[in-house]
């Protein structure tokens, strides 16, 4: 039986009643976190450019997050998809090797605004899409990741298509076609990390996933063996001998990936590969009250796979700075925290931070420091001018997996910080509560209605 149809059968079979309390909890965490970062990302310059170029399109029912305007579902999926990833503050997943929710949720919100969907149906579609992209990842990663593809987009598109198909209640045969169409729409290369094109990957992915589902629902056709066939997805993205299709179906929902390893919520609005080193330096600064004048050098050790795209000793733009472990460590050292404003405008040129950056050396860690299978750890060594060496190690950053989650307070603080000044003040608390009780929503448009309220600062300016 063709793989696309076998996946589609499993997608179509998932019901809300099949979801455990744990799965429902983590689905709401993913929705809360992605909603917050998408609202803030709606005001990002990358989002603004994409929105400007699509602004001639006819208005529709689907909300543009962070903006007081509605467009058609496909445009909303694309623009909100860019917004969801623009800050690089959206969630991660170890199986996918990327960001699982950003490819899926913008499309689901866009369709929900057009069709009216209950919270339960929305959540079930989200979990189905999450499971689809993660289990496909088991068959193609880490080879695809190391080859230079951006899995968030090249694999996330299947999550987007599956979720849209589930929400639209398409039969398995049509969802299979949607997945096969998506195989021809997958794209995104890692050489564009650190530029606006990285979030564009996600915008295209979200749009194309929904588009594939809508095409299939109208009778559009695609190859039944678009994954495993000659010159299909596996051949083209991985090549013969570099994928294992046998890993995909046996692991389906055993456990659900949204539970384990789970939704990795970011503490910091920068590349996740810098986060363990940030955790280390913040701990050392807090414990020892370090000052720049006391430091001779700072050595950062992360996995060679992580260092490949974060070894940027002199970032040239604010986006480039998000992928610089040297900048992230130096800014954390100087400020004692990492917030979004440190990656805006020319903040990365701050003289005090630049001075610390000259003392930072980045290198891959060895198996003597961490087991070979651990690629999320970090070790930071600070050599003081008096010769004393301070060392801090972490096995993984806080929030990376469901076994080391952020607290409810930390999750709420991040959400509140993301939407402050963008969502009307009176709607902040109701919006948070509506997502916390998402399964009780009769219509998800109640959420987008709260988001669409004009920003408090705009209301004041217009008065």
C-alpha positions as a printed Julia matrix, in Angstrom:
463×3 Matrix{Float64}:
   0.0    0.0    0.0
   1.29   3.5   -0.86
   2.77   5.39   2.09
   0.71   8.53   1.51
  -2.54   6.58   1.87
  -1.32   4.71   4.95
  -0.43   7.99   6.64
  -3.72   9.54   5.55
  -5.71   6.67   7.05
  -4.05   7.28  10.4
  -4.62  11.02  10.15
  -8.29  10.59   9.33
  -8.79   8.04  12.12
  -7.61  10.36  14.92
 -10.47  11.64  17.09
 -10.53  14.05  19.98
 -11.69  11.18  22.19
  -8.41   9.39  21.39
  -6.33  12.19  22.91
  -5.08  11.67  26.44
  -5.16  14.47  29.01
  -1.42  14.83  28.46
  -1.83  15.24  24.7
  -4.55  17.85  25.23
  -2.36  19.73  27.7
   0.59  19.89  25.3
  -1.62  20.82  22.36
  -2.83  23.83  24.3
   0.74  24.77  25.2
   1.69  24.66  21.51
  -1.34  26.75  20.55
  -0.7   29.29  23.32
   2.98  29.72  22.49
   2.54  29.87  18.71
  -0.37  32.28  18.95
   1.71  34.66  21.07
   4.81  34.66  18.87
   2.7   34.97  15.71
   0.94  38.06  17.06
   4.29  39.7   17.82
   5.79  38.45  14.55
   2.92  40.12  12.69
   4.73  43.44  13.2
   8.11  42.14  11.99
   9.61  43.74   8.84
   9.72  40.38   7.05
   5.98  39.94   7.6
   5.32  43.51   6.49
   7.08  42.99   3.15
   5.16  39.8    2.37
   1.91  41.46   3.44
   2.64  44.49   1.24
   3.18  42.33  -1.83
  -0.06  40.44  -1.21
  -2.1   43.47  -0.16
  -3.77  43.78  -3.54
  -5.58  40.51  -2.92
  -9.25  40.66  -2.07
 -10.28  40.86   1.59
 -11.64  37.73   3.23
 -12.56  36.14   6.54
  -9.14  35.12   7.87
  -7.34  37.36  10.35
  -3.81  38.62   9.89
  -2.27  38.33  13.36
  -1.0   41.57  14.85
  -2.93  43.55  12.25
  -6.51  44.77  12.08
  -7.26  43.24   8.68
  -8.7   40.05   7.2
  -7.87  38.34   3.9
  -8.49  35.01   2.17
  -7.39  31.84   3.93
  -4.46  31.11   1.61
  -3.01  34.59   1.96
  -3.56  34.52   5.73
  -1.8   31.18   6.0
   1.19  32.54   4.08
   1.46  35.88   5.91
   0.79  34.46   9.38
   3.18  31.63   8.59
   5.94  34.17   8.05
   4.89  35.96  11.25
   4.97  32.74  13.27
   8.65  32.18  12.48
   9.88  35.75  11.97
  11.22  36.1   15.52
  12.62  32.55  15.67
  10.77  32.36  19.0
   8.39  29.53  18.03
   8.51  26.02  19.46
  10.85  23.15  18.52
  10.74  19.36  18.41
  13.68  16.98  18.58
  12.2   14.38  16.2
  11.46  16.93  13.49
  14.77  18.71  13.96
  12.88  21.95  13.54
   9.76  23.91  14.45
   6.58  21.8   14.47
   3.75  24.23  15.17
   4.53  27.17  12.88
   3.91  25.19   9.67
   0.52  23.98  10.97
  -1.28  26.52  13.13
  -1.38  29.55  10.78
  -3.21  27.43   8.22
  -5.6   26.01  10.79
  -6.46  29.47  12.13
  -7.03  30.71   8.56
  -9.39  27.82   7.77
 -11.14  28.12  11.13
 -11.94  31.76  10.39
 -13.47  30.79   7.05
 -15.39  27.69   8.1
 -16.05  27.93  11.83
 -14.46  25.1   13.8
 -14.76  23.93  17.4
 -11.79  23.96  19.72
 -11.81  20.18  19.87
 -11.75  19.76  16.1
  -8.98  22.36  15.81
  -6.84  20.66  18.45
  -7.31  17.21  16.94
  -6.27  18.48  13.51
  -3.21  20.11  15.07
  -2.15  16.9   16.82
  -2.7   14.92  13.59
  -0.48  17.32  11.66
   2.15  17.35  14.4
   2.28  13.55  14.37
   2.47  13.41  10.58
   5.5   15.66  10.2
   7.35  14.12  13.14
   6.87  10.52  12.1
   7.87  11.27   8.51
  10.97  12.86  10.03
  11.9    9.53  11.58
  12.32   8.13   8.1
  14.42  10.94   6.63
  16.42  12.58   9.42
  19.09  13.3   10.4
  20.33  12.89   6.85
  17.97  15.49   5.42
  18.88  17.99   8.14
  22.61  17.49   7.63
  22.31  17.65   3.85
  21.14  21.25   4.2
  17.36  21.09   3.9
  15.31  23.08   6.41
  13.06  20.36   7.93
  10.64  22.89   9.4
   9.53  23.53   5.83
  10.57  20.48   3.82
   8.88  18.1    6.29
   6.54  20.52   8.05
   4.53  20.91   4.86
   3.16  17.4    5.36
   1.99  18.36   8.83
   0.3   21.42   7.35
  -1.45  19.41   4.64
  -2.53  16.61   6.99
  -3.87  19.05   9.59
  -5.82  21.0    6.99
  -7.25  17.79   5.55
  -8.32  16.62   8.99
  -9.94  19.95   9.83
 -11.83  19.95   6.53
 -12.97  16.38   7.3
 -11.61  15.12   4.0
 -11.65  11.34   3.44
  -8.36   9.5    3.73
  -8.06   9.15  -0.05
  -8.14  12.93  -0.48
  -5.71  13.52   2.4
  -3.34  11.08   0.66
  -3.56  13.18  -2.5
  -2.9   16.33  -0.47
   0.26  14.74   0.98
   1.4   13.74  -2.5
   0.77  17.25  -3.85
   2.73  18.64  -0.89
   5.7   16.46  -1.87
   6.08  18.65  -4.95
   5.76  21.86  -2.94
   8.35  21.12  -0.24
  11.25  23.6   -0.18
  13.72  25.42   2.05
  17.53  25.41   2.3
  19.49  26.1    5.47
  21.9   28.43   3.71
  19.16  31.04   4.13
  19.1   30.76   7.93
  19.75  34.15   9.48
  17.8   36.01   6.79
  14.16  36.89   6.1
  13.97  33.89   3.8
  13.96  31.5    6.78
  10.5   32.64   7.98
   9.44  32.82   4.33
  10.08  29.05   4.24
   7.38  28.65   6.87
   4.97  31.07   5.2
   5.25  29.13   1.96
   4.95  25.86   3.86
   1.76  26.91   5.68
   0.22  28.26   2.47
   1.19  25.24   0.38
  -0.06  22.76   2.96
  -3.51  24.36   2.98
  -3.43  24.79  -0.8
  -2.59  21.1   -1.28
  -5.54  20.09   0.9
  -7.92  22.43  -0.92
  -6.73  21.18  -4.31
  -7.24  17.57  -3.25
 -10.72  18.37  -1.93
 -11.63  19.64  -5.42
 -10.47  16.48  -7.17
  -6.92  17.48  -8.09
  -4.68  14.48  -8.74
  -1.17  13.39  -7.72
   0.93  10.24  -7.79
  -0.04   7.59  -5.27
   3.67   6.92  -4.67
   4.95  10.49  -4.48
   7.02   9.57  -1.41
   8.55   6.21  -2.28
   8.24   6.11  -6.07
  11.09   6.48  -8.53
  12.3   10.11  -8.37
   9.84  10.72  -5.55
  10.29  12.73  -2.37
  12.63  10.24  -0.66
  14.84   9.85  -3.73
  15.09  13.59  -4.36
  15.49  14.92  -0.82
  17.54  12.07   0.67
  18.72   9.77  -2.1
  18.92   6.0   -2.22
  20.16   4.45   1.01
  19.69   7.65   3.01
  16.12   7.16   4.25
  14.22   4.41   6.03
  10.51   4.34   5.25
  10.1    1.39   7.64
  10.53   3.72  10.63
   7.49   5.85   9.88
   4.33   3.8   10.38
   5.34   1.42  13.21
   6.04   4.38  15.5
   2.78   6.16  14.75
   1.22   7.53  17.97
   3.5    5.29  20.02
   3.76   7.7   21.73
   2.31  10.82  20.14
   5.22  13.11  19.38
   3.41  16.07  20.91
   3.79  14.23  24.24
   7.29  12.79  23.85
   9.73  14.36  23.14
   7.03  17.0   23.01
   6.65  20.71  22.36
   9.96  22.44  23.01
   9.06  25.98  24.1
  11.78  28.57  23.61
  12.87  30.84  26.44
  14.82  33.1   24.12
  13.91  34.68  20.73
  16.91  33.32  18.84
  18.16  30.08  17.3
  17.51  27.16  19.63
  21.04  25.89  19.07
  22.33  28.85  21.1
  20.0   28.23  24.05
  22.03  25.71  26.09
  25.04  28.03  26.02
  22.82  30.95  27.05
  21.52  28.9   29.99
  25.13  28.24  31.03
  26.36  31.82  30.87
  23.28  33.22  32.63
  23.8   30.73  35.45
  27.47  31.69  35.81
  26.74  35.42  35.72
  24.03  35.1   38.35
  26.06  32.83  40.62
  29.36  34.72  40.46
  28.22  38.3   39.71
  30.62  38.46  36.79
  31.79  41.7   35.22
  33.48  42.06  31.84
  36.63  43.54  33.39
  37.11  40.32  35.41
  37.02  38.05  32.35
  40.0   36.94  30.27
  38.09  34.66  27.89
  34.82  32.74  27.47
  34.81  29.33  25.81
  31.56  27.89  24.49
  31.23  24.23  23.53
  28.16  22.97  21.67
  27.54  20.03  19.35
  29.29  20.31  16.0
  25.9   20.05  14.27
  24.64  23.02  16.28
  27.81  25.01  15.81
  27.65  24.64  12.02
  25.0   27.37  11.78
  25.72  29.36  14.98
  29.47  29.99  14.71
  29.09  33.63  13.66
  31.69  35.71  15.53
  30.71  38.93  13.74
  27.01  39.0   12.81
  26.19  41.5   10.11
  22.46  42.01  10.7
  19.95  41.63  13.52
  18.72  38.38  11.95
  22.27  37.14  11.63
  22.7   37.87  15.36
  19.91  35.42  16.16
  22.19  32.67  14.85
  25.4   33.86  16.52
  26.3   31.92  19.67
  29.02  34.51  20.28
  26.52  37.36  20.27
  23.94  35.45  22.31
  26.48  34.62  25.02
  27.88  38.14  25.09
  24.49  39.83  25.27
  23.38  37.43  28.02
  26.61  38.16  29.9
  26.14  41.93  29.71
  22.4   42.08  30.39
  21.79  39.01  32.54
  18.85  38.11  30.27
  17.83  37.67  26.62
  14.79  39.46  25.23
  13.43  40.24  21.76
  14.71  43.82  21.73
  18.31  42.55  21.64
  17.67  41.24  18.14
  16.05  44.33  16.71
  17.55  47.14  14.64
  21.27  47.64  15.27
  21.22  46.33  18.86
  23.83  43.76  17.91
  26.37  46.58  17.41
  26.25  47.64  21.08
  29.88  48.53  22.0
  29.79  46.86  25.41
  28.5   43.62  23.9
  30.98  43.82  21.04
  33.82  44.1   23.55
  32.71  40.89  25.28
  32.3   39.11  21.93
  36.03  39.54  21.3
  36.64  37.32  24.33
  34.29  34.53  23.2
  35.63  31.4   21.52
  33.21  28.8   20.12
  34.11  25.18  19.45
  32.4   21.78  19.15
  32.29  19.7   22.3
  33.94  16.31  22.54
  32.6   12.93  23.63
  34.57  13.44  26.84
  32.26  16.37  27.61
  28.95  14.85  26.45
  27.8   11.45  25.14
  27.72  11.23  21.36
  23.91  10.93  21.34
  23.45  14.23  23.17
  23.38  17.07  20.68
  21.47  19.6   22.79
  24.02  20.12  25.56
  26.53  22.9   26.14
  29.53  23.67  28.31
  30.73  27.2   28.97
  34.08  27.99  30.61
  34.89  31.47  31.85
  38.55  32.18  32.57
  38.99  35.12  34.91
  41.89  37.56  34.83
  43.15  36.01  38.09
  43.43  32.61  36.37
  40.39  31.01  37.98
  38.19  28.98  35.61
  34.42  28.75  36.11
  32.55  25.95  34.36
  28.86  25.3   33.74
  27.27  22.41  31.8
  23.67  21.67  30.79
  22.41  18.52  29.05
  19.63  20.43  27.3
  18.1   23.89  27.59
  15.08  24.32  29.84
  11.87  23.85  27.86
  13.44  21.76  25.09
  11.4   18.63  25.84
   8.35  17.66  27.88
  10.69  16.22  30.53
  12.12  19.68  31.28
   9.18  22.04  30.72
   8.87  25.73  31.39
   6.58  26.54  34.3
   3.05  27.81  33.76
   4.26  31.18  35.05
   7.08  31.28  32.51
   4.75  30.32  29.67
   2.27  33.04  30.62
   5.01  35.65  30.99
   6.27  34.89  27.49
   2.74  35.04  26.05
   1.94  38.31  27.81
   5.22  39.86  26.68
   4.59  38.86  23.06
   1.1   40.35  22.81
   1.61  43.45  25.0
   0.62  46.61  23.13
  -0.62  44.64  20.14
  -3.8   43.04  21.49
  -6.18  45.44  23.22
  -5.42  45.53  26.96
  -8.96  44.45  27.86
  -8.59  41.33  25.72
  -5.26  40.05  27.05
  -6.64  38.05  29.99
  -9.68  36.67  28.08
  -7.41  35.6   25.21
  -5.1   33.73  27.55
  -8.02  32.01  29.29
  -9.72  31.08  26.02
  -6.59  29.22  24.9
  -6.12  27.61  28.3
  -9.63  26.18  27.86
  -9.42  25.72  24.11
 -11.28  22.41  24.1
 -14.39  24.18  25.43
 -14.64  26.6   22.49
 -17.69  26.12  20.32
 -16.07  28.25  17.61
 -12.37  29.16  17.37
 -13.38  32.48  15.83
 -13.9   33.61  19.43
 -10.11  33.54  19.77
  -9.35  35.41  16.56
 -11.98  38.0   17.48
 -10.03  38.76  20.65
  -6.78  38.98  18.7
  -8.27  41.26  16.04
  -9.14  44.05  18.46
  -7.17  47.17  17.6
  -4.0   47.71  19.63
  -4.45  49.89  22.69
  -1.79  52.32  21.45
  -3.65  52.68  18.13
  -6.93  53.32  19.91
  -5.28  56.03  22.0
  -3.67  57.62  18.95
  -7.01  57.7   17.11
  -8.89  59.29  20.01
